[in-house]
Amino acid sequence: MSVSIRRINGHEFSLLAPVLVDIYVAAMGYSPHIRDQRVAAWRRDTTSPGFTAVIAVDESGGGERVVGVAYGFLGVRGRWWDQQLIRGLKQGGGLTPERSAMLESYFEVAEVHVDGTHQGRGTGCRLLTELLDGTPAEWALLSTPEVKDEDNAAFGLYRKLGFGDVLRHFTYAGDARPFAVLGRRLPLEEPR
């Protein structure tokens, strides 16, 4: 399979949003009933400062099919995720000088998802590496659902790329599942 990674602009992202959300829904095991709401939310994200998106495209078989997506934007005071992050940091040891500095310059990796037929082939690593290339922030932050012993591909990818713990077993308002918030300084070096 020949998979290329492409940067796309906000307009292209909006047009592709239904396809991209379908990949997300399948990868996360969510109900298809959330599709329309997530498409609308993802389209709104294109107006966020520093919005950046990349897709993985399978070019085999005589056509092109989108098989992965990663996107994010600069962290901004007052956004829902930023408020949740600050709440978690205050509860989990306080806003130390390093944590406060991190909050002043971070890129929020909102989503990284790969179609099940293309997982385990380095596509997620390529997506995340391209997404973070040239990012105008000092830190990259993301959250991922907690899993026992970090035993899934997502944790493996994030650890491979040098993401460390910022918060563990954190629950967002409105979601009872525990999440890990992970971060790393930028720029991103080549994967280990």
Helices and strands as residue ranges (DSSP letters): E 3-8, H 10-28, G 32-34, H 35-45, E 52-58, G 60-62, E 65-74, H 80-91, H 97-104, E 106-114, G 116-118, H 123-132, E 139-145, G 148-150, H 153-160, E 164-170, E 179-185
